[in-house]
Amino acid sequence: MNRLRVTCWMAVLLLTACGSNTRESVQAHQQIAALNDERAWAQALQANSAESFDSYLRERPSGLHSQEARDRISTLERMNAWYAASLAGSTEALQDFLARYPQGPQADRARARLTKLTGYRVELAAVHSEKQAEQTRDRLQDKYGDILGTVV
């Protein structure tokens, strides 16, 4: 970071010495802008949050790292949504996640979990008597109750 500051100060001194309309002053302005952009990007990376990347984009919508900032925001939002859906573990939460993010590794995991959840319901619905249904429910509750909660 010290090297960046020294380079920035050198650019400022160069700009001051060269005047404002010369080719050198234009280059110095560009170098200063690039250094400032790199500094802002380094700060966003250090914080590594959707808010920090969004702040970078508000300050520098056409910055050198604007596309990467948008990509990181999207990735963080997707990961937060997956974490929430995974933690909830309900059919509705997983379906909501898939509606928003139908592709990718988390979507594949959501589909697999949905298959397990709905597969258990189908298995219970396939029994032909109430007694058989209660026995199946009890067996599944013993086997998967810690994962699913209450088997209905």
C-alpha positions as CSV (number, residue, x, y, z in Angstrom):
1,M,0.0,0.0,0.0
2,N,3.0,2.4,0.7
3,R,4.2,1.8,-2.8
4,L,0.8,2.8,-4.2
5,R,0.9,6.0,-2.2
6,V,4.4,6.8,-3.3
7,T,3.4,6.2,-6.9
8,C,0.4,8.4,-6.5
9,W,2.4,11.3,-5.0
10,M,4.9,11.0,-7.9
11,A,2.1,11.3,-10.3
12,V,0.8,14.4,-8.5
13,L,4.2,16.0,-8.6
14,L,4.5,15.1,-12.3
15,L,1.1,16.6,-13.0
16,T,2.0,19.8,-11.1
17,A,5.3,20.2,-12.9
18,C,3.8,19.5,-16.4
19,G,1.0,22.0,-16.5
20,S,-2.6,21.1,-17.3
21,N,-2.8,20.8,-21.1
22,T,0.2,18.7,-22.0
23,R,0.2,15.1,-23.0
24,E,2.2,14.3,-19.9
25,S,-0.5,16.0,-17.7
26,V,-3.2,13.9,-19.3
27,Q,-1.2,10.8,-18.7
28,A,-0.6,11.8,-15.1
29,H,-4.4,12.3,-14.6
30,Q,-5.0,8.9,-16.1
31,Q,-2.4,7.3,-13.8
32,I,-3.9,9.0,-10.7
33,A,-7.3,7.8,-11.7
34,A,-6.0,4.3,-12.2
35,L,-4.2,4.4,-8.8
36,N,-7.3,5.7,-7.1
37,D,-9.4,2.9,-8.7
38,E,-6.9,0.3,-7.6
39,R,-7.0,1.6,-4.0
40,A,-10.8,1.6,-4.0
41,W,-10.9,-1.9,-5.4
42,A,-8.3,-3.1,-2.8
43,Q,-10.6,-1.7,0.0
44,A,-13.6,-3.5,-1.5
45,L,-11.7,-6.8,-1.7
46,Q,-10.6,-6.4,1.9
47,A,-14.1,-6.0,3.1
48,N,-15.4,-8.7,0.7
49,S,-19.1,-7.9,1.1
50,A,-21.9,-7.1,-1.3
51,E,-22.0,-3.7,0.4
52,S,-18.3,-3.0,-0.3
53,F,-18.5,-4.0,-3.9
54,D,-21.7,-2.0,-4.3
55,S,-19.9,1.0,-2.8
56,Y,-17.1,0.5,-5.3
57,L,-19.6,0.5,-8.2
58,R,-21.4,3.6,-6.9
59,E,-18.1,5.5,-6.8
60,R,-16.7,4.1,-10.0
61,P,-19.5,2.7,-12.3
62,S,-17.0,2.4,-15.1
63,G,-14.0,1.4,-13.0
64,L,-11.4,-1.0,-14.0
65,H,-13.0,-3.7,-11.8
66,S,-16.7,-2.9,-12.3
67,Q,-17.6,-6.2,-14.0
68,E,-15.8,-8.2,-11.4
69,A,-17.6,-6.2,-8.6
70,R,-20.9,-7.1,-10.2
71,D,-19.9,-10.7,-10.5
72,R,-18.9,-10.8,-6.8
73,I,-22.1,-9.2,-5.7
74,S,-24.1,-11.8,-7.6
75,T,-22.0,-14.6,-6.2
76,L,-22.4,-13.4,-2.6
77,E,-26.1,-12.9,-3.0
78,R,-26.5,-16.4,-4.4
79,M,-24.4,-17.9,-1.6
80,N,-26.5,-16.0,1.0
81,A,-29.7,-17.2,-0.6
82,W,-28.4,-20.8,-0.7
83,Y,-27.4,-20.6,2.9
84,A,-30.8,-19.4,4.0
85,A,-32.7,-22.0,1.9
86,S,-30.4,-24.8,3.1
87,L,-30.7,-23.7,6.7
88,A,-34.5,-23.6,6.4
89,G,-34.5,-27.0,4.7
90,S,-38.2,-26.7,3.8
91,T,-39.6,-27.6,0.4
92,E,-40.8,-24.0,0.0
93,A,-37.4,-22.5,0.7
94,L,-35.7,-24.8,-1.7
95,Q,-38.3,-24.2,-4.4
96,D,-37.9,-20.4,-3.9
97,F,-34.1,-20.7,-4.3
98,L,-34.5,-22.8,-7.5
99,A,-36.9,-20.2,-8.9
100,R,-34.3,-17.5,-8.4
101,Y,-31.2,-19.6,-9.3
102,P,-32.2,-22.5,-11.5
103,Q,-28.6,-23.3,-12.6
104,G,-25.3,-24.1,-10.8
105,P,-24.0,-26.4,-8.1
106,Q,-26.3,-25.1,-5.4
107,A,-29.3,-25.6,-7.7
108,D,-28.3,-29.2,-8.1
109,R,-28.0,-29.6,-4.3
110,A,-31.4,-28.0,-3.9
111,R,-33.0,-30.4,-6.4
112,A,-31.4,-33.4,-4.6
113,R,-32.7,-32.2,-1.3
114,L,-36.2,-31.6,-2.8
115,T,-36.1,-35.1,-4.2
116,K,-35.4,-36.6,-0.8
117,L,-38.1,-34.5,0.9
118,T,-40.8,-35.2,-1.7
119,G,-39.7,-38.8,-2.0
120,Y,-40.5,-39.4,1.6
121,R,-44.0,-38.0,1.2
122,V,-44.6,-40.2,-1.8
123,E,-43.5,-43.2,0.1
124,L,-46.0,-42.5,2.9
125,A,-48.8,-41.8,0.4
126,A,-48.2,-45.2,-1.2
127,V,-49.5,-47.2,1.7
128,H,-52.9,-48.8,1.6
129,S,-54.1,-48.7,5.2
130,E,-54.0,-46.2,8.1
131,K,-52.1,-48.8,10.2
132,Q,-49.5,-49.3,7.5
133,A,-49.2,-45.5,7.1
134,E,-48.6,-45.1,10.8
135,Q,-46.0,-47.8,10.9
136,T,-44.2,-46.3,7.9
137,R,-44.3,-42.9,9.4
138,D,-42.9,-44.2,12.7
139,R,-40.1,-46.0,10.8
140,L,-39.2,-42.9,8.8
141,Q,-39.4,-40.7,11.9
142,D,-36.9,-42.9,13.7
143,K,-34.6,-43.0,10.6
144,Y,-34.9,-39.4,9.4
145,G,-36.4,-37.4,12.2
146,D,-33.2,-35.7,13.1
147,I,-32.8,-34.5,9.5
148,L,-36.4,-33.7,8.6
149,G,-38.0,-32.8,11.9
150,T,-41.4,-34.2,12.3
151,V,-42.5,-36.7,9.6
152,V,-46.2,-36.2,8.9
